[in-house]
């Protein structure tokens, strides 16, 4: 409970300016490249997005889904998402912890984890919980910011931008996954990886697509 409250407080304090801060740290172009990749997905059905934040990626997900449950641990983030997504009729906002979700097995057709696995304490638990609520053959989408593939000066500049904007990382730290490392993590949770793409700009991100296989 204490760790849950700490996670909630860490990100809640940035809710009002989160998108502005994120674009300063990782770059507006990188986020737009990820949106462009998401736009290629069609007919996603019933979707759960864990760690929806301000709803930045939720907009594109909702355009290609029947219904989206956009979940986050922070009430302040959900309030910001409510404002951004007020024009959508197929989105339900819900407070929930990605490591313990209040949904029955097989409830969803697709799961989105955007910028969450690299900041939480137990990413494997979150993946297994997500797998539980997916139907067999359900899709998994993971987006994770990373310094993989960047030069040492670029890494230093990224770290400084993060520190100036957000201060010290959350108590559980930040992970920098490689494409292989993220794929191994996902496969160990019961998914088959169909795509792992390194999206590059002044900072980088991993885009992973997988399928629940067991």
C-alpha positions in Angstrom: 0.0 0.0 0.0 2.8 2.4 0.9 4.6 1.7 -2.4 1.3 2.2 -4.3 0.8 5.6 -2.7 4.4 6.6 -3.5 3.9 5.7 -7.2 0.6 7.6 -7.3 2.1 10.8 -5.7 5.3 10.8 -7.8 3.4 11.1 -11.1 0.3 13.0 -9.8 2.3 16.1 -9.1 3.2 16.4 -12.8 -0.3 15.7 -14.2 -1.1 19.3 -15.3 2.2 19.8 -17.3 3.1 16.2 -18.0 2.7 16.3 -21.8 4.8 19.5 -22.0 7.5 17.9 -19.8 7.5 14.7 -21.7 8.0 16.4 -25.0 10.9 18.4 -23.6 12.6 15.3 -22.2 12.0 12.8 -25.1 10.9 15.1 -27.9 7.7 15.8 -29.7 8.8 14.1 -32.9 9.4 10.8 -31.1 6.0 10.8 -29.6 4.5 11.6 -33.0 6.4 8.7 -34.6 4.8 6.3 -32.0 1.4 7.7 -32.7 2.0 7.1 -36.4 2.8 3.4 -35.7 -0.3 3.1 -33.5 -2.5 4.5 -36.3 -1.7 1.4 -38.3 -3.6 -0.9 -35.9 -7.3 -1.5 -36.8 -10.4 -3.2 -35.2 -8.9 -3.7 -31.8 -12.2 -4.5 -30.1 -12.3 -4.2 -26.3 -9.1 -2.6 -25.1 -7.5 -2.0 -21.7 -4.8 0.7 -21.4 -2.8 0.6 -18.2 -1.0 3.7 -17.2 -3.0 6.0 -19.5 -1.7 9.2 -18.0 -3.1 12.2 -19.6 -4.7 10.2 -22.4 -2.1 11.1 -25.1 -2.0 7.7 -26.6 -5.6 6.9 -25.7 -6.9 9.2 -28.4 -5.4 7.1 -31.2 -6.2 3.8 -29.5 -9.9 4.8 -29.2 -10.1 5.7 -32.9 -9.4 2.1 -33.8 -11.3 0.3 -31.0 -14.8 -0.5 -30.1 -14.3 0.5 -26.5 -11.3 1.5 -24.3 -10.9 1.2 -20.5 -8.2 3.8 -19.8 -6.8 3.1 -16.4 -4.2 4.9 -14.2 -3.2 4.9 -10.6 -3.2 8.7 -10.3 -6.5 10.6 -9.9 -4.8 13.8 -11.1 -3.7 12.0 -14.3 -7.2 10.7 -14.8 -8.6 14.2 -14.4 -6.2 15.4 -17.1 -7.2 12.5 -19.3 -10.9 13.3 -18.8 -10.4 16.8 -20.1 -8.4 15.6 -23.2 -10.8 12.8 -24.0 -14.1 14.5 -23.4 -15.2 14.2 -27.0 -14.9 10.4 -27.1 -17.9 8.2 -26.3 -16.1 4.9 -26.4 -13.7 5.5 -23.5 -14.2 4.7 -19.8 -11.7 6.1 -17.3 -10.9 4.0 -14.3 -8.5 4.2 -11.4 -6.6 0.9 -11.2 -3.1 -0.5 -10.5 -1.6 -2.4 -13.5 -0.2 -5.0 -11.0 -3.7 -5.8 -9.6 -6.5 -5.2 -12.1 -10.2 -5.5 -11.1 -11.3 -7.4 -14.3 -12.2 -11.1 -14.9 -10.1 -13.4 -17.0 -10.4 -13.0 -20.8 -12.2 -9.7 -20.6 -10.2 -7.8 -23.3 -9.1 -8.2 -26.9 -6.0 -6.0 -26.5 -3.7 -4.5 -23.8 -1.7 -1.3 -24.1 1.2 -0.6 -21.7 2.6 2.7 -22.7 5.7 4.0 -20.8 4.8 1.9 -17.7 7.1 -1.2 -17.7 10.3 0.8 -17.4 9.1 2.8 -14.3 7.3 0.2 -12.1 8.8 -2.1 -9.5 7.4 -5.4 -10.8 7.0 -5.4 -14.6 6.7 -9.1 -14.9 3.7 -9.1 -12.5 2.1 -6.3 -14.6 2.5 -8.4 -17.7 1.1 -11.5 -16.1 -1.9 -9.6 -14.8 -2.4 -8.1 -18.2 -2.2 -11.6 -19.8 -4.8 -12.9 -17.3 -7.5 -10.4 -18.5 -6.8 -11.0 -22.2 -8.6 -13.5 -24.3 -6.6 -16.2 -26.0 -5.0 -14.7 -29.0 -5.4 -11.2 -27.5 -2.9 -8.5 -28.5 -0.3 -6.8 -26.4 1.3 -3.4 -27.2 4.2 -2.1 -25.2 5.8 1.3 -25.6 8.9 2.0 -23.5 11.3 4.9 -23.6 14.9 3.8 -23.6 18.5 5.1 -24.2 19.3 1.9 -26.0 21.1 2.8 -29.3 22.1 6.3 -28.2 25.6 7.7 -27.9 27.1 8.5 -24.5 26.6 12.3 -25.0 23.0 11.8 -26.1 22.4 9.6 -23.0 23.9 12.3 -20.7 21.7 15.0 -22.3 18.6 12.8 -21.9 19.5 12.2 -18.2 20.0 15.9 -17.6 16.7 16.8 -19.3 14.9 14.2 -17.1 16.5 15.5 -13.9 15.8 19.1 -14.6 12.2 18.4 -15.4 11.2 15.5 -13.0 14.0 15.5 -10.5 15.1 12.2 -9.1 13.5 9.1 -10.6 10.8 7.2 -8.7 11.9 5.0 -5.8 11.8 1.8 -8.0 14.1 3.5 -10.5 14.0 3.6 -14.3 14.8 0.7 -16.6 16.4 1.0 -20.1 15.3 -2.1 -22.0 17.1 -3.3 -25.1 14.9 -4.8 -27.9 16.1 -8.3 -26.8 15.6 -7.7 -23.1 12.0 -6.4 -23.6 11.2 -9.3 -25.8 12.5 -11.8 -23.3 10.5 -10.2 -20.5 7.3 -10.3 -22.6 7.8 -13.9 -23.7 8.4 -15.1 -20.1 5.0 -13.7 -19.3 3.3 -15.9 -21.9 3.3 -13.9 -25.1 4.7 -14.4 -28.5 6.5 -11.4 -29.9 5.5 -10.4 -33.4 7.3 -7.1 -33.6 10.0 -5.2 -31.7 10.8 -1.8 -33.3 13.3 0.8 -32.1 11.8 4.2 -32.8 14.6 6.7 -33.0 14.9 10.5 -32.7 16.9 12.6 -30.2 15.9 10.0 -27.7 14.5 6.5 -28.4 11.6 4.3 -27.7 10.7 0.6 -28.1 7.5 -0.4 -29.7 6.5 -4.1 -29.2 3.5 -6.0 -30.4 2.8 -9.5 -29.1 0.1 -12.1 -28.8 -1.2 -14.1 -25.9 -0.4 -17.8 -26.6 -1.2 -19.7 -23.5 
